[in-house]
Amino acid sequence: MDPHQFLIWAQGRVRHGAYPVEFRSAISRAYYAVFHVGRNLLKEMGFNIAGNAPAHEEVYQHLRNSGDDELAKAASKMNDLRTRRNHADYRLDRSDVEKKENASMHVQQAARLIETIEKRCRSEKRSKIKAAIQEWKNRRPTG
């Protein structure tokens, strides 16, 4: 599946939604669009990213340690969006994620993050990004 479809779905919920569940779901799907785009690009570069819960932290850390300032900023914003996704999915006492204007803001942010991550990972700096991530991975303690 193309992860961009998550973003398209989220944009539709924000545009046409009327119920809190739609705005919560839009935030959740928007985050997953960013996460899967990042994960796929990292896998294309040869990095093995798990397919389970730790994958979220792995994608964040790989992008954060890419040696690319724009990717590091995008990683931080993606992590913030992940927090909003957790609020939307698990914190039923949070009404902020039920507001159309907040959902719209988070969905728009997701679109910008996808654009940045794709642009940077597909740019002429791709080999430098890959090398920086590999260097970071080599410095990490094992076990």
C-alpha positions as CSV (number, residue, x, y, z in Angstrom):
1,M,0.0,0.0,0.0
2,D,1.2,3.5,-0.8
3,P,1.4,5.3,2.6
4,H,0.4,8.6,0.9
5,Q,-3.1,7.1,0.9
6,F,-3.2,7.6,4.7
7,L,-2.6,11.3,4.2
8,I,-5.2,11.6,1.4
9,W,-7.7,9.8,3.7
10,A,-6.8,12.1,6.6
11,Q,-7.2,15.2,4.4
12,G,-10.7,14.0,3.4
13,R,-11.7,13.5,7.1
14,V,-10.6,17.0,8.0
15,R,-12.3,18.5,4.9
16,H,-15.6,16.7,5.3
17,G,-15.6,15.5,8.9
18,A,-18.1,16.6,11.5
19,Y,-17.5,14.2,14.4
20,P,-14.7,14.0,17.0
21,V,-13.8,10.5,15.9
22,E,-13.1,11.7,12.4
23,F,-10.6,14.3,13.6
24,R,-8.9,11.9,16.0
25,S,-8.6,9.3,13.2
26,A,-7.3,12.0,10.8
27,I,-4.5,12.8,13.2
28,S,-3.7,9.2,13.6
29,R,-3.6,8.4,9.9
30,A,-1.6,11.5,9.1
31,Y,1.1,10.4,11.5
32,Y,1.2,6.9,10.0
33,A,1.6,8.4,6.6
34,V,4.7,10.2,7.7
35,F,6.0,7.2,9.6
36,H,5.6,4.8,6.7
37,V,7.1,7.2,4.2
38,G,10.1,7.6,6.4
39,R,10.4,3.9,7.1
40,N,10.1,3.0,3.4
41,L,12.8,5.5,2.4
42,L,15.2,4.3,5.1
43,K,14.5,0.7,3.9
44,E,15.3,1.8,0.4
45,M,18.7,3.1,1.7
46,G,19.4,-0.4,3.1
47,F,18.4,0.1,6.7
48,N,16.5,-2.7,8.4
49,I,13.6,-1.1,10.3
50,A,11.5,-3.4,12.4
51,G,7.8,-3.9,11.7
52,N,6.7,-3.6,15.3
53,A,6.3,-1.0,18.0
54,P,10.1,-0.1,18.3
55,A,10.0,0.9,14.6
56,H,8.6,4.3,15.5
57,E,11.6,5.1,17.7
58,E,13.9,3.6,15.1
59,V,12.6,5.8,12.2
60,Y,12.8,8.8,14.5
61,Q,16.4,8.0,15.6
62,H,17.6,7.2,12.1
63,L,16.3,10.5,10.7
64,R,17.5,12.5,13.7
65,N,21.0,11.1,13.3
66,S,21.1,11.6,9.5
67,G,23.6,14.4,9.6
68,D,21.1,16.5,7.8
69,D,19.6,19.5,9.7
70,E,16.3,19.5,7.8
71,L,15.8,15.8,8.3
72,A,16.7,16.1,12.0
73,K,14.1,18.9,12.4
74,A,11.5,16.8,10.5
75,A,12.3,13.8,12.8
76,S,11.6,16.0,15.8
77,K,8.3,17.3,14.4
78,M,7.4,13.7,13.4
79,N,8.0,12.7,17.0
80,D,5.7,15.5,18.2
81,L,3.1,14.3,15.7
82,R,3.5,10.8,17.2
83,T,2.6,12.3,20.6
84,R,-0.5,13.8,19.1
85,R,-1.4,10.5,17.5
86,N,-1.1,8.8,20.9
87,H,-3.4,11.5,22.3
88,A,-5.9,10.9,19.5
89,D,-5.8,7.1,19.8
90,Y,-5.4,6.6,23.6
91,R,-6.3,9.7,25.5
92,L,-10.1,9.9,25.3
93,D,-10.0,12.7,27.9
94,R,-8.1,15.0,25.4
95,S,-10.6,17.2,23.6
96,D,-8.0,19.2,21.7
97,V,-7.6,16.3,19.2
98,E,-11.3,16.4,18.5
99,K,-11.3,19.9,17.1
100,K,-11.3,20.3,13.3
101,E,-8.8,23.2,13.3
102,N,-6.3,21.2,15.3
103,A,-6.7,18.1,13.2
104,S,-6.3,20.3,10.1
105,M,-3.1,21.8,11.4
106,H,-1.6,18.3,12.2
107,V,-2.6,16.9,8.8
108,Q,-1.1,19.9,7.0
109,Q,2.1,19.4,9.1
110,A,2.2,15.7,8.1
111,A,2.0,16.8,4.4
112,R,5.0,19.2,4.9
113,L,7.0,16.5,6.8
114,I,6.5,14.0,4.0
115,E,7.6,16.5,1.5
116,T,10.7,17.3,3.4
117,I,11.6,13.7,4.2
118,E,11.2,12.7,0.5
119,K,13.0,15.7,-0.8
120,R,16.0,15.2,1.5
121,C,16.2,11.4,1.2
122,R,16.0,11.6,-2.6
123,S,18.4,14.5,-3.1
124,E,22.0,14.5,-4.1
125,K,22.7,14.3,-0.4
126,R,21.3,10.8,-0.1
127,S,24.7,9.1,0.0
128,K,25.9,11.5,2.7
129,I,22.7,10.9,4.7
130,K,23.1,7.2,4.4
131,A,26.7,7.4,5.4
132,A,25.9,9.5,8.5
133,I,23.2,7.1,9.6
134,Q,25.5,4.2,9.2
135,E,28.2,6.0,11.2
136,W,25.7,6.7,13.9
137,K,24.6,3.1,14.0
138,N,28.2,1.9,14.2
139,R,28.8,4.1,17.2
140,R,25.8,2.7,19.1
141,P,26.5,0.2,21.8
142,T,25.2,-3.3,21.0
143,G,23.3,-5.6,23.3
